[in-house]
Amino acid sequence: MSAHRRKTTTRRRPPSRRRRLVRTLLVATCALAVMAGGGAWYLYRDLAAGIGSSKALEGAEKSKFGDTNILLIGLDSRRDQNGEKLPEEVLDQLHAGSSDIGGYNANTLILLRVPGDGGRAKAFSVPRDDFVDIPGHGKDKIKKAYGLAKARKEEQLAAAGVKDSRQLEREGREAGRAAQIATVRAFLGVPVDHFAELNLAGFYHLADALGGVPVCLNKAVKDRYSGADFPAGPQTLDGRQSLAFVRQRHGLDGGDLDRTKRQQAFLAGATKKLNSAGTFTDPVKLVKLIDAAKQDVVTDRGWDLLAFVKQAKSLSGGRVQFTTLPVERFGRNLGEDINVVDDMKIKRLIAEQIGPKASASPGAPSAPASGPGAPGSAPGAREASPPPASSPSPGDGGGIPCVD
């Protein structure tokens, strides 16, 4: 009796529902990761291609040890990047008056120090009326460095036969940026690694792109000049209100110096909103922010903005220490109010705050410290009210400083 071998086949068991679900999720996750990476790269390329770039920092000395100094320049200009007047409806919304007002004064100057070791960032506000040396011009208000250099460059180009208005504006602004940066660098005694320039409408568009910026006021204010009309306490400001908030100086005890604290508070609120609102992870919000940047922002060429955007997430949540540089007293120069400052005291303060490893001056020191009888310190000039260095009061604005 012969034995018949039975041929057997091994059949693979169908995957369980759970295993199919896990595999599907893995595939979907990989696909989303690729799409997200491609989307981020597209957004970055779009930003890099669309945002204004400048050569004003080419060849400049850089900070060491991975530290980064960023100069934020806010222009009191009612014109766009091509020198064209802002539309009247925009000016009305901004409560900013005629497009011929303001010129190209750098009314906001903030040096943001980001340590390479991940430590706490520090921001130093330079009051706009500080009376300092402007390279190639002499002593004047620090805010004027931009406009003076721009006008001088445009005059030179016009004398050489250049008539194209856009070329005059473009090259004039490049000269203005270089002069403003050089003036701040010499005054503070530290390198400037990057800069970002924002025009007057930029505050409006930035706040709008963020869906409002949280601020906190110690007391209610109302000012017909800037349009500021706010109650006391924490609140979120839209674009028009944000511009009024950072521009107000009438009705404030410290005048321009209190306005400087407003600018610090706006920056603190904006960085907090950037992180808390999920702007970095929400494509719609990110695109809106990028579109706003294209309209109003100019940065130095070669700045890796994508890397900084990731770094900027760590600047929110109260991790930035704000300081307003000290003013010795108020004075007069050629009929204008000025802040008399002690140049060497400023340099020492900056060196102490950011550490000796970055305190080397990138150029020749500024003029000797101002004092009684110095140019611009009129006899009987009243004493300045601020302490040697001031910061916004902590308040209880939910992680942002409360200011007057």
Solvent accessible surface area in square Angstrom, and as a share of the most:
residue,aa,sasa,rsa
1,M,245,1.09
2,S,80,0.51
3,A,99,0.76
4,H,165,0.74
5,R,237,0.87
6,R,215,0.78
7,K,187,0.79
8,T,112,0.65
9,T,109,0.63
10,T,141,0.82
11,R,212,0.77
12,R,231,0.84
13,R,208,0.76
14,P,114,0.72
15,P,48,0.30
16,S,55,0.35
17,R,199,0.73
18,R,192,0.70
19,R,160,0.58
20,R,111,0.40
21,L,106,0.53
22,V,75,0.43
23,R,146,0.53
24,T,86,0.50
25,L,103,0.51
26,L,110,0.55
27,V,97,0.55
28,A,43,0.33
29,T,82,0.48
30,C,82,0.49
31,A,47,0.36
32,L,113,0.56
33,A,63,0.49
34,V,113,0.65
35,M,131,0.58
36,A,66,0.51
37,G,42,0.41
38,G,42,0.40
39,G,31,0.30
40,A,46,0.36
41,W,140,0.49
42,Y,146,0.56
43,L,24,0.12
44,Y,45,0.17
45,R,144,0.53
46,D,46,0.24
47,L,20,0.10
48,A,57,0.44
49,A,91,0.71
50,G,35,0.34
51,I,19,0.10
52,G,17,0.16
53,S,54,0.35
54,S,1,0.01
55,K,107,0.45
56,A,23,0.18
57,L,9,0.04
58,E,116,0.52
59,G,90,0.87
60,A,25,0.19
61,E,81,0.37
62,K,94,0.40
63,S,20,0.13
64,K,130,0.55
65,F,133,0.55
66,G,60,0.57
67,D,8,0.04
68,T,28,0.16
69,N,0,0.00
70,I,1,0.00
71,L,0,0.00
72,L,38,0.19
73,I,2,0.01
74,G,5,0.05
75,L,3,0.01
76,D,22,0.12
77,S,1,0.01
78,R,8,0.03
79,R,61,0.22
80,D,42,0.22
81,Q,49,0.22
82,N,63,0.33
83,G,13,0.13
84,E,88,0.39
85,K,111,0.47
86,L,18,0.09
87,P,66,0.41
88,E,115,0.52
89,E,122,0.55
90,V,36,0.21
91,L,4,0.02
92,D,108,0.56
93,Q,80,0.36
94,L,1,0.01
95,H,85,0.38
96,A,4,0.03
97,G,44,0.42
98,S,55,0.35
99,S,9,0.06
100,D,103,0.53
101,I,89,0.45
102,G,21,0.20
103,G,39,0.37
104,Y,31,0.12
105,N,41,0.21
106,A,0,0.00
107,N,19,0.10
108,T,13,0.07
109,L,3,0.01
110,I,5,0.03
111,L,1,0.00
112,L,11,0.05
113,R,6,0.02
114,V,7,0.04
115,P,26,0.16
116,G,43,0.41
117,D,114,0.59
118,G,51,0.49
119,G,33,0.32
120,R,126,0.46
121,A,3,0.02
122,K,45,0.19
123,A,1,0.01
124,F,1,0.01
125,S,1,0.01
126,V,5,0.03
127,P,2,0.01
128,R,30,0.11
129,D,17,0.09
130,D,0,0.00
131,F,6,0.03
132,V,1,0.01
133,D,42,0.22
134,I,5,0.03
135,P,70,0.44
136,G,80,0.77
137,H,79,0.35
138,G,34,0.33
139,K,54,0.23
140,D,19,0.10
141,K,16,0.07
142,I,0,0.00
143,K,20,0.09
144,K,46,0.19
145,A,1,0.00
146,Y,0,0.00
147,G,21,0.20
148,L,54,0.27
149,A,7,0.05
150,K,12,0.05
151,A,50,0.39
152,R,92,0.34
153,K,64,0.27
154,E,41,0.18
155,E,117,0.52
156,Q,103,0.46
157,L,22,0.11
158,A,56,0.43
159,A,95,0.74
160,A,84,0.65
161,G,48,0.46
162,V,32,0.18
163,K,181,0.77
164,D,80,0.42
165,S,77,0.50
166,R,126,0.46
167,Q,53,0.24
168,L,34,0.17
169,E,16,0.07
170,R,138,0.50
171,E,49,0.22
172,G,0,0.00
173,R,3,0.01
174,E,44,0.20
175,A,27,0.21
176,G,0,0.00
177,R,16,0.06
178,A,42,0.33
179,A,20,0.15
180,Q,0,0.00
181,I,1,0.01
182,A,25,0.19
183,T,0,0.00
184,V,0,0.00
185,R,52,0.19
186,A,28,0.21
187,F,2,0.01
188,L,2,0.01
189,G,4,0.04
190,V,2,0.01
191,P,7,0.05
192,V,1,0.00
193,D,8,0.04
194,H,39,0.17
195,F,0,0.00
196,A,20,0.16
197,E,5,0.02
198,L,34,0.17
199,N,5,0.03
200,L,8,0.04
201,A,0,0.00
202,G,1,0.01
203,F,22,0.09
204,Y,44,0.17
205,H,39,0.18
206,L,44,0.22
207,A,0,0.00
208,D,68,0.35
209,A,8,0.06
210,L,11,0.05
211,G,59,0.56
212,G,4,0.04
213,V,0,0.00
214,P,27,0.17
215,V,1,0.00
216,C,2,0.01
217,L,3,0.02
218,N,75,0.38
219,K,88,0.37
220,A,70,0.54
221,V,16,0.09
222,K,166,0.70
223,D,10,0.05
224,R,184,0.67
225,Y,115,0.44
226,S,4,0.03
227,G,22,0.21
228,A,1,0.00
229,D,87,0.45
230,F,8,0.03
231,P,85,0.54
232,A,55,0.43
233,G,18,0.17
234,P,89,0.56
235,Q,35,0.16
236,T,82,0.48
237,L,3,0.01
238,D,69,0.36
239,G,4,0.04
240,R,96,0.35
241,Q,50,0.22
242,S,0,0.00
243,L,0,0.00
244,A,3,0.03
245,F,0,0.00
246,V,5,0.03
247,R,45,0.16
248,Q,3,0.01
249,R,95,0.35
250,H,74,0.33
251,G,75,0.72
252,L,13,0.06
253,D,133,0.69
254,G,19,0.19
255,G,21,0.21
256,D,29,0.15
257,L,11,0.05
258,D,15,0.08
259,R,21,0.08
260,T,10,0.06
261,K,48,0.20
262,R,0,0.00
263,Q,15,0.07
264,Q,0,0.00
265,A,0,0.00
266,F,7,0.03
267,L,38,0.19
268,A,14,0.11
269,G,0,0.00
270,A,4,0.03
271,T,18,0.11
272,K,59,0.25
273,K,41,0.17
274,L,29,0.14
275,N,67,0.34
276,S,83,0.53
277,A,25,0.19
278,G,24,0.23
279,T,2,0.01
280,F,36,0.15
281,T,112,0.65
282,D,44,0.23
283,P,89,0.56
284,V,118,0.68
285,K,78,0.33
286,L,33,0.17
287,V,64,0.37
288,K,96,0.41
289,L,30,0.15
290,I,10,0.05
291,D,65,0.34
292,A,11,0.09
293,A,19,0.15
294,K,62,0.26
295,Q,94,0.42
296,D,8,0.04
297,V,27,0.15
298,V,4,0.03
299,T,6,0.03
300,D,8,0.04
301,R,129,0.47
302,G,75,0.72
303,W,27,0.10
304,D,73,0.38
305,L,21,0.11
306,L,57,0.28
307,A,53,0.41
308,F,38,0.16
309,V,42,0.24
310,K,133,0.56
311,Q,71,0.31
312,A,12,0.09
313,K,79,0.33
314,S,50,0.32
315,L,12,0.06
316,S,9,0.06
317,G,56,0.54
318,G,44,0.42
319,R,99,0.36
320,V,16,0.09
321,Q,57,0.26
322,F,16,0.07
323,T,10,0.06
324,T,4,0.03
325,L,2,0.01
326,P,3,0.02
327,V,8,0.04
328,E,53,0.24
329,R,35,0.13
330,F,35,0.14
331,G,5,0.05
332,R,118,0.43
333,N,29,0.15
334,L,172,0.86
335,G,55,0.52
336,E,66,0.29
337,D,82,0.42
338,I,2,0.01
339,N,7,0.04
340,V,3,0.01
341,V,0,0.00
342,D,28,0.15
343,D,0,0.00
344,M,75,0.34
345,K,62,0.26
346,I,1,0.01
347,K,24,0.10
348,R,131,0.48
349,L,26,0.13
350,I,0,0.00
351,A,27,0.21
352,E,134,0.60
353,Q,59,0.26
354,I,16,0.08
355,G,18,0.17
356,P,122,0.77
357,K,93,0.39
358,A,8,0.06
359,S,39,0.25
360,A,74,0.57
361,S,53,0.34
362,P,34,0.21
363,G,45,0.44
364,A,80,0.62
365,P,93,0.58
366,S,18,0.12
367,A,25,0.19
368,P,113,0.71
369,A,46,0.35
370,S,14,0.09
371,G,18,0.17
372,P,130,0.82
373,G,76,0.74
374,A,25,0.19
375,P,94,0.59
376,G,12,0.12
377,S,11,0.07
378,A,35,0.27
379,P,140,0.88
380,G,83,0.79
381,A,26,0.20
382,R,165,0.60
383,E,133,0.60
384,A,17,0.13
385,S,91,0.59
386,P,29,0.18
387,P,75,0.47
388,P,93,0.59
389,A,42,0.32
390,S,12,0.08
391,S,58,0.38
392,P,15,0.09
393,S,50,0.32
394,P,115,0.73
395,G,48,0.46
396,D,117,0.61
397,G,7,0.07
398,G,54,0.52
399,G,53,0.51
400,I,6,0.03
401,P,19,0.12
402,C,4,0.02
403,V,4,0.03
404,D,57,0.29
